Amino acid sequence: MRVRERRMELGWSQAQLAERAGVSRQLVSAVESGRHEPSVSAALAIASVLGMPVEHLFGGHEAHLDAVAVIGDSLPIGPVRVGRVRDRLAAVPVAALEELDGVVPDGRWTGSGVELLPAAQPSAVVVAGCEPALGLLAGTAPKRAGVLWARSSSGDARRALLDGRAHAATVHERSDRIPTPTEGIEAYELARWRVGLAFDHHLGSAADVVGAGGVVAQRERSAASQAAFTRWLHRVGLRQPKGPRVGGHVAACQLLAAGAANAGVTTEPAAIAAGLRFEAFEEHTVQLWCPRDLLAEQPLAAVLDELVSSAFARRLGSLPGYDVAVLGRRVA
């Protein structure tokens, strides 16, 4: 089925379709006549308002879409979830175990593009970072927003935002070390929590575990938690321990639970939720960064409205280890 047939089926004029999709009437006319191939952004917008898979409307050309990785420089061949960021698609790999755990891919990265699955609709908002509250935000944001969470370190999330591969990113650090947002970026405080080392209750202390040569699950070098761990090692006079690198605070606790590590660099909320002992290095402030020119646009505005709502504050505040007194406060 093509654009014109679907539009007429719905009883819309070209102007009505253009208004709903946020494109010009001239573009709609050119697309319907075959004189113009729409950009990825325009094709997805038109397909979304017409309620049809993009490949059904635009055939083979648009069924195989160009995309960038939200995190990192490349994508592995396999299933992905995708979101639309400005005028391009941004993709996040979906691991096999995630599929078994109920994460539904939007398509498959072939090495040269994304083949969308039938009826797949890319998420309208892409957020990046290691803060588990992003999962809560993705689950409670208005349905029209369609939030895709790309799990990453604070450093990688910040790069994704500045490169235009995400709509928002969480950044956390000690209050005297947290980066200053660059020109054109607005920052809002999300929460405060402590970062430190989680370990089994029967062990003595964090210094005892590391000093005895225990295996410590650690974060990537670009993670603020790893930087805090390095500063702590220097203060207590201990060497860098051995141990695997994990992609998030929860993953560190999961490695401990599996018996693959003696301790893990993580946050207090994650350690409490996993039933582990916790010793703090530092208290960190968590900020959400967004481009200023997108703040008034739907559906990012809907996500930010949810962020500052009393309902979200109650949900986030109910999690152990979270201080949400600063939630939604704009950073001067």
For each residue, the residues with C-beta under 8 A, 3 or more apart:
1: 5 6 52 56 57
2: 5 6 32 57
3: 6 7 17 28 31 32 46 50 57 58
4: 7 8 32
5: 1 2 8 9
6: 1 2 3 9 10 50 52 57
7: 3 4 10 12 14 17 28 32 50
8: 4 5 11 12
9: 5 6
10: 6 7 50
11: 8
12: 7 8 16 17 20
13: 16 17
14: 7 17 18 25 28 29 32
15: 18 19 25
16: 12 13 19 20
17: 3 7 12 13 14 20 21 28 46 49 50
18: 14 15 21 23 24 25 27 28
19: 15 16 22
20: 12 16 17 49
21: 17 18 28 42 45 46 48 49
22: 19 45
23: 18 27 28 38 42 45 46
24: 18 27 28
25: 14 15 18 28 29
26: 29 30
27: 18 23 24 30 31 36 38 42
28: 3 7 14 17 18 21 23 24 25 31 32 46
29: 14 25 26 32 33
30: 26 27 33 35 36
31: 3 27 28 34 35 36 37 38 42 46
32: 2 3 4 7 14 28 29
33: 29 30 36
34: 31
35: 30 31
36: 27 30 31 33
37: 31 58 61 62
38: 23 27 31 42 43 46 58 62
39: 42 43 87
40: 43 44 62 65 66 84 87 88 89
41: 44 45 84 86 87 88
42: 21 23 27 31 38 39 45 46
43: 38 39 40 46 47 54 57 58 62
44: 40 41 47 48 54 84 89 122
45: 21 22 23 41 42 48 49
46: 3 17 21 23 28 31 38 42 43 49 50 57
47: 43 44 50 52 53 54 56 57 58
48: 21 44 45 51 121
49: 17 20 21 45 46
50: 3 6 7 10 17 46 47 57
51: 48
52: 1 6 47 56 57
53: 47 56 57 116 118 119 120
54: 43 44 47 57 58 62 63 65 116
55: 58 59 60 62 63 116 118
56: 1 47 52 53
57: 1 2 3 6 43 46 47 50 52 53 54 62
58: 3 37 38 43 47 54 55 61 62 63
59: 55 62 63
60: 55 63 64
61: 37 58 64
62: 37 38 40 43 54 55 57 58 59 65
63: 54 55 58 59 60 115 116
64: 60 61 110 112 113 114 115
65: 40 54 62 89 113 114 115 116
66: 40 88 89 113 114
67: 75 80 82 88 89 90 91 109 113 114
68: 88 89 90 91 165
69: 72 73 74 75 90 91 92 165
70: 83 90 91 92 126 128 148 150 152 160 165 166
71: 92 128 150 151 152 156 157 160 165
72: 69 75 156
73: 69
74: 69
75: 67 69 72 80 91 93 109
76: 93 109
77: 108 109 110 111
78: 93 94 108 109
79: 93 94 99 105 107 108 109
80: 67 75 91 92 93 94 105 106 107 108 109 114
81: 91 92 94 103 104 105 106 123 148
82: 67 89 90 91 92 106 107 114 116 120 122 123 148
83: 70 89 90 91 92 122 123 124 125 126 146 148
84: 40 41 44 88 89 90 122 123 124 126
85: 88 89 90 126 164 165 166 167
86: 41 164
87: 39 40 41
88: 40 41 66 67 68 84 85 164
89: 40 44 65 66 67 68 82 83 84 85 114 122
90: 67 68 69 70 82 83 84 85 126 150 165 166
91: 67 68 69 70 75 80 81 82 83 109 114
92: 69 70 71 80 81 82 83 148 150
93: 75 76 78 79 80 109
94: 78 79 80 81 98 99 103 105
95: 98 99
96: 99 100
97: 100 101
98: 94 95 101 103
99: 79 94 95 96 102 103 104 105
100: 96 97
101: 97 98
102: 99
103: 81 94 98 99
104: 81 99
105: 79 80 81 94 99 108 117
106: 80 81 82 114 116 117 120 121 122
107: 79 80 82 114 115 116 117 120
108: 77 78 79 80 105 114 115 117
109: 67 75 76 77 78 79 80 91 93 113 114
110: 64 77 113 114 115
111: 77
112: 64
113: 64 65 66 67 109 110
114: 64 65 66 67 80 82 89 91 106 107 108 109 110
115: 63 64 65 107 108 110
116: 53 54 55 63 65 82 106 107 120 122
117: 105 106 107 108 120
118: 53 55
119: 53
120: 53 82 106 107 116 117
121: 48 106 146
122: 44 82 83 84 89 106 116 146
123: 81 82 83 84 126 145 146 147 148
124: 83 84 144 145 146 147 299 300
125: 83 141 145 146 147 148 167 168 299 300 303
126: 70 83 84 85 90 123 147 148 150 165 166 167 168
127: 134 137 138 147 148 149 150 166 167 168 169 170 303
128: 70 71 149 150 151 152 156 157 160 161 165 166 168 169 170
129: 134 150 151 152 154 157 169 170 171
130: 151 152 153 154 157 170 172 219 223 225 247 248 249
131: 134 170 172 190 191 286
132: 135 136 248 249 250 269 270
133: 136 137 170 190 191 286 316 319 322
134: 127 129 131 137 138 149 170
135: 132 138 139 149
136: 132 133 139 140 312 315 316
137: 127 133 134 140 141 147 149 303 306 307 312
138: 127 134 135 141 147 148 149
139: 135 136
140: 136 137 306 311 312 315
141: 125 137 138 145 147 299 302 303 306
142: 145 299 302 303 306
143: 146
144: 124 298 299 302
145: 123 124 125 141 142 299 300 302 303 306
146: 83 121 122 123 124 125 143 299
147: 123 124 125 126 127 137 138 141 303
148: 70 81 82 83 92 123 125 126 127 138
149: 127 128 134 135 137 138
150: 70 71 90 92 126 127 128 129 157 160 166
151: 71 128 129 130 247 248
152: 70 71 128 129 130 156 157 160 247
153: 130 156 157 219 220 222 223 224 226 247
154: 129 130 157 158 169 170 171 172 173 222 223 224
155: 158 159 222 223 224
156: 71 72 128 152 153 159 160 220 222
157: 71 128 129 130 150 152 153 154 160 161 166 169 170 171
158: 154 155 161 162 169 171 179 289
159: 155 156 162 163
160: 70 71 128 150 152 156 157 163 165 166 169
161: 128 157 158 164 165 166 167 168 169 185 289 290 291
162: 158 159 182 185
163: 159 160
164: 85 86 88 161
165: 68 69 70 71 85 90 126 128 160 161
166: 70 85 90 126 127 128 150 157 160 161 169
167: 85 125 126 127 161 290 291 294 300
168: 125 126 127 128 161 288 289 290 300 303
169: 127 128 129 154 157 158 160 161 166 288 289
170: 127 128 129 130 131 133 134 154 157 190 286 287 288 289
171: 129 154 157 158 178 179 187 224 286 287 289
172: 130 131 154 178 195 224 284 285 286 287
173: 154 177 178 179 224 227 284 285
174: 177 178 228 282 283 284 285
175: 178 283 284 285
176:
177: 173 174
178: 171 172 173 174 175 284 285 287
179: 158 171 173
180:
181: 185 186 187 289 331
182: 162 185
183:
184: 291 292 293
185: 161 162 181 182 289 290 291 292
186: 181 289 290 291 292 295 330 331
187: 171 181 287 288 289 290 330 331
188: 287 288 290 304 307 308 328 329 330 331
189: 285 286 287 288 326 327 328 329 330 331
190: 131 133 170 286 287 288 307 326 327
191: 131 133 286 316 322 323 324 326 327
192: 283 284 285 286 322 323 325 326
193: 267 268 269 283 284 286 321 322 323
194: 267 268 278 280 281 282 283 284 321
195: 172 224 225 228 229 265 266 267 268 280 281 282 283 284
196: 206 228 232 265 266 267 268 271 278 279 280 281 282
197: 206 209 210 216 229 232 263 264 265 266 278 279 281
198: 252 253 256 263 264 266 270 271 274 276 277 278
199: 203 206 209 214 256 262 263 264 276 277 279
200: 203 256 262 276 277
201: 276 277
202:
203: 199 200 208 209 214 262 263 277
204: 208 209
205: 208 209 279
206: 196 197 199 209 210 263 279
207: 210 211 236 238
208: 203 204 205 211 212
209: 197 199 203 204 205 206 212 214 216 262 263
210: 197 206 207 214 216 233 238 241 263
211: 207 208 238
212: 208 209
213: 241 242
214: 199 203 209 210 241 261 262 263
215: 241 242 243 244 260 261 262 263
216: 197 209 210 241 242 243 261 262 263 264 265
217: 243 244 245 246 251 252 255 256 260 261 263 264 265
218: 226 229 241 243 244 245 246 252 264 265
219: 130 153 223 225 226 229 245 246 247 248 252 265
220: 153 156 223 226 245 247
221: 226
222: 153 154 155 156 226
223: 130 153 154 155 219 220 226 227
224: 153 154 155 171 172 173 195 227 228 284
225: 130 195 219 228 229 249 265 266 267
226: 153 218 219 220 221 222 223 229 230 265
227: 173 223 224 230 231
228: 174 195 196 224 225 231 232 265 281 282 284
229: 195 197 218 219 225 226 232 233 265 281
230: 226 227 233 234 240
231: 227 228 234 235 281 282
232: 196 197 228 229 235 236 281 282
233: 210 229 230 236 238 239 240
234: 230 231 237
235: 231 232
236: 207 232 233
237: 234
238: 207 210 211 233 241
239: 233
240: 230 233
241: 210 213 214 215 216 218 238
242: 213 215 216
243: 215 216 217 218 261
244: 215 217 218 255 260 261
245: 217 218 219 220
246: 217 218 219 251 252 255 264
247: 130 151 152 153 219 220 251
248: 130 132 151 219 251 252
249: 130 132 225 252 253 266 267 269 270
250: 132 253 254 266 270
251: 217 246 247 248 254 255
252: 198 217 218 219 246 248 249 255 256 261 264 265 266 270
253: 198 249 250 256 257 264 266 270 271 273 274 276
254: 250 251 257 258 274
255: 217 244 246 251 252 258 260 261 264
256: 198 199 200 217 252 253 259 260 261 262 263 264 274 276
257: 253 254 274
258: 254 255
259: 256
260: 215 217 244 255 256
261: 214 215 216 217 243 244 252 255 256 264
262: 199 200 203 209 214 215 216 256
263: 197 198 199 203 206 209 210 214 215 216 217 256
264: 197 198 199 216 217 218 246 252 253 255 256 261
265: 195 196 197 216 217 218 219 225 226 228 229 252
266: 195 196 197 198 225 249 250 252 253 270 271 278
267: 193 194 195 196 225 249 270 271 284 321
268: 193 194 195 196 271 272 278 280 320 321
269: 132 193 249 272 273 319 320 321 322
270: 132 198 249 250 252 253 266 267 273 274 321
271: 196 198 253 266 267 268 274 276 277 278 321
272: 268 269 275 276 278 320 321
273: 253 269 270 319 320
274: 198 253 254 256 257 270 271
275: 272
276: 198 199 200 201 253 256 271 272
277: 198 199 200 201 203 271
278: 194 196 197 198 266 268 271 272
279: 196 197 199 205 206
280: 194 195 196 268 283
281: 194 195 196 197 228 229 231 232
282: 174 194 195 196 228 231 232
283: 174 175 192 193 194 195 280
284: 172 173 174 175 178 192 193 194 195 224 228 267
285: 172 173 174 175 178 189 192 326
286: 131 133 170 171 172 189 190 191 192 193
287: 170 171 172 178 187 188 189 190 331
288: 168 169 170 187 188 189 190 307
289: 158 161 168 169 170 171 181 185 186 187
290: 161 167 168 185 186 187 188 294 295 300 304
291: 161 167 184 185 186 294 295
292: 184 185 186 295
293: 184
294: 167 290 291 297 300
295: 186 290 291 292 300 301 304
296: 301
297: 294 300 301
298: 144 301 302
299: 124 125 141 142 144 145 146 302 303
300: 124 125 145 167 168 290 294 295 297 303 304
301: 295 296 297 298 304 305
302: 141 142 144 145 298 299 305 306
303: 125 127 137 141 142 145 147 168 299 300 306 307
304: 188 290 295 300 301 307 308
305: 301 302 308 309
306: 137 140 141 142 145 302 303 309 311 312
307: 137 188 190 288 303 304 312 327 328
308: 188 304 305 312 313 327 328
309: 305 306 312 313
310: 313 314
311: 140 306 314 315
312: 136 137 140 306 307 308 309 315 316 327
313: 308 309 310 316 317 324 327 328
314: 310 311 317 318
315: 136 140 311 312 318 319
316: 133 136 191 312 313 319 322 324 327
317: 313 314 322 324
318: 314 315
319: 133 269 273 315 316 322
320: 268 269 272 273
321: 193 194 267 268 269 270 271 272
322: 133 191 192 193 269 316 317 319
323: 191 192 193 326
324: 191 313 316 317 327
325: 192
326: 189 190 191 192 285 323 329
327: 189 190 191 307 308 312 313 316 324
328: 188 189 307 308 313
329: 188 189 326
330: 186 187 188 189
331: 181 186 187 188 189 287
332:
